[in-house]
Amino acid sequence: MSSFGQYEEAIAKYHNSLSVKTVPVSSWDFHNDFLGLIKNLFVDLNKLDALASQNKWIRNNWDLKTRLREEVIIVTDTKLNIVFASHNMMKMNGYLEAEVLGKSPKMFQGAATDLTILNEIRTAILIQEPFEKTIMNYKKNGDVYGCKIKGFPVFNTKGKLSHFIAFEKAA
């Protein structure tokens, strides 16, 4: 029985050496929200990496990790159907990725969207050139918001157009 005594003394010594830090229950929500953001960031990064690897994208110097924290990322195929939308799109316009996959970015446009700017974007897409424009888009609830878009064609290692990627944020 003496071995149990030594064991219990060791456990007691260990527990007495611990420094317990208390956190108010009210901060758990903030902590949980932060963990959710970090998890979504890594989920989005993994999806983008998988998309890039699967389609053999030429690696660009886009800092996707930083961009995902500050901007919404939307990727379309060459027919302009959305194949990826970052989790933070919900915060900007109210849509979940599942609601936009397979649809065209035209779904965000409406009466307040400037046709001249739309035509400039279409031209850049047709000639496979990068563009930067601010356009009036619509949220899921119908509210209008300014959206600054930086769009780029994405090419594969054979030099063939693979996708388009857009970095967006509320203007």
DAPE-V457909 format. One record per residue. N is the residue number from 1. PHI is phi as a letter, one per 20 degrees, with the letter a starting at -180 (999 if undefined). OMEGA is omega in whole degrees, -180 to 180 (none if undefined). NEAR is the number of other C-alpha atoms within 8 Angstrom. Layout:
n=[N & N]
phi=[PHI & PHI]
omega=[OMEGA & OMEGA]
near=[NEAR & NEAR]
//
This chain:
n=[1 & 2 & 3 & 4 & 5 & 6 & 7 & 8 & 9 & 10 & 11 & 12 & 13 & 14 & 15 & 16 & 17 & 18 & 19 & 20 & 21 & 22 & 23 & 24 & 25 & 26 & 27 & 28 & 29 & 30 & 31 & 32 & 33 & 34 & 35 & 36 & 37 & 38 & 39 & 40 & 41 & 42 & 43 & 44 & 45 & 46 & 47 & 48 & 49 & 50 & 51 & 52 & 53 & 54 & 55 & 56 & 57 & 58 & 59 & 60 & 61 & 62 & 63 & 64 & 65 & 66 & 67 & 68 & 69 & 70 & 71 & 72 & 73 & 74 & 75 & 76 & 77 & 78 & 79 & 80 & 81 & 82 & 83 & 84 & 85 & 86 & 87 & 88 & 89 & 90 & 91 & 92 & 93 & 94 & 95 & 96 & 97 & 98 & 99 & 100 & 101 & 102 & 103 & 104 & 105 & 106 & 107 & 108 & 109 & 110 & 111 & 112 & 113 & 114 & 115 & 116 & 117 & 118 & 119 & 120 & 121 & 122 & 123 & 124 & 125 & 126 & 127 & 128 & 129 & 130 & 131 & 132 & 133 & 134 & 135 & 136 & 137 & 138 & 139 & 140 & 141 & 142 & 143 & 144 & 145 & 146 & 147 & 148 & 149 & 150 & 151 & 152 & 153 & 154 & 155 & 156 & 157 & 158 & 159 & 160 & 161 & 162 & 163 & 164 & 165 & 166 & 167 & 168 & 169 & 170 & 171]
phi=[999 & f & f & f & f & f & f & f & f & f & f & f & f & f & f & f & e & f & d & e & d & e & c & f & g & f & e & f & f & f & f & f & f & f & f & f & f & f & f & f & g & f & f & f & g & f & f & f & f & f & f & f & f & f & d & l & f & f & f & d & e & f & e & f & f & f & f & f & f & d & c & e & d & c & d & d & f & f & e & m & e & f & d & b & b & f & g & f & f & g & f & f & c & n & e & e & g & g & f & d & g & n & d & e & g & g & f & e & e & a & g & e & f & f & f & f & f & g & f & f & f & g & f & f & f & f & e & l & d & f & b & c & b & d & c & e & d & d & f & g & e & n & f & e & b & f & c & e & d & d & d & b & f & d & d & e & f & e & n & e & g & d & b & c & c & c & d & c & b & f & e]
omega=[-179 & 179 & 176 & 179 & 178 & 179 & -179 & 176 & 179 & 179 & 180 & 179 & 179 & -178 & 178 & 180 & -179 & 176 & -178 & 179 & -179 & 179 & 179 & -180 & -178 & -179 & -178 & 179 & 179 & 180 & 180 & 177 & 180 & 178 & 177 & 178 & 180 & 179 & 180 & 177 & -179 & 176 & 180 & 178 & 179 & 178 & 179 & 178 & 179 & 178 & -180 & -180 & -178 & -177 & 177 & 179 & 168 & -178 & 177 & -179 & 175 & 176 & -173 & -179 & 179 & -179 & 180 & 177 & -172 & -174 & 172 & 177 & 176 & 177 & 175 & 172 & -176 & 177 & 178 & 170 & -177 & 178 & 177 & 172 & -177 & -178 & -176 & 176 & 180 & -180 & -176 & -174 & 175 & -179 & 170 & 179 & -177 & -179 & -176 & -179 & 180 & -180 & 179 & 175 & 176 & -179 & -180 & -175 & -180 & -174 & -178 & -179 & -177 & -178 & 178 & 179 & 177 & 179 & 177 & 178 & 179 & 179 & 179 & 179 & -180 & -179 & 175 & 180 & 175 & 177 & 174 & -177 & 171 & -173 & 176 & 178 & -179 & 175 & 179 & -179 & 178 & 179 & 178 & 176 & 175 & -178 & 177 & -176 & 170 & -176 & -178 & 169 & 179 & -178 & 176 & -175 & 176 & 179 & -179 & 178 & -178 & -176 & 168 & 177 & 179 & 174 & -172 & 171 & 179 & -177 & none]
near=[4 & 5 & 6 & 7 & 8 & 8 & 8 & 8 & 8 & 8 & 8 & 8 & 8 & 8 & 7 & 6 & 6 & 6 & 4 & 4 & 4 & 4 & 5 & 6 & 5 & 6 & 8 & 8 & 7 & 8 & 8 & 8 & 8 & 8 & 8 & 8 & 8 & 8 & 8 & 9 & 12 & 8 & 8 & 11 & 10 & 8 & 8 & 9 & 8 & 8 & 8 & 9 & 8 & 6 & 8 & 8 & 11 & 8 & 4 & 4 & 4 & 5 & 6 & 7 & 8 & 7 & 12 & 13 & 7 & 7 & 10 & 16 & 14 & 13 & 12 & 13 & 11 & 9 & 5 & 9 & 12 & 15 & 10 & 11 & 13 & 11 & 11 & 9 & 14 & 9 & 6 & 10 & 9 & 10 & 10 & 9 & 11 & 5 & 6 & 11 & 11 & 7 & 8 & 9 & 9 & 5 & 6 & 8 & 11 & 7 & 4 & 8 & 10 & 8 & 6 & 6 & 9 & 10 & 8 & 8 & 10 & 8 & 8 & 11 & 10 & 7 & 6 & 8 & 9 & 10 & 10 & 8 & 9 & 9 & 12 & 12 & 13 & 13 & 13 & 8 & 6 & 6 & 7 & 9 & 10 & 10 & 12 & 12 & 13 & 11 & 11 & 11 & 13 & 11 & 12 & 12 & 8 & 5 & 6 & 7 & 9 & 12 & 11 & 13 & 12 & 12 & 12 & 12 & 11 & 8 & 7]
//
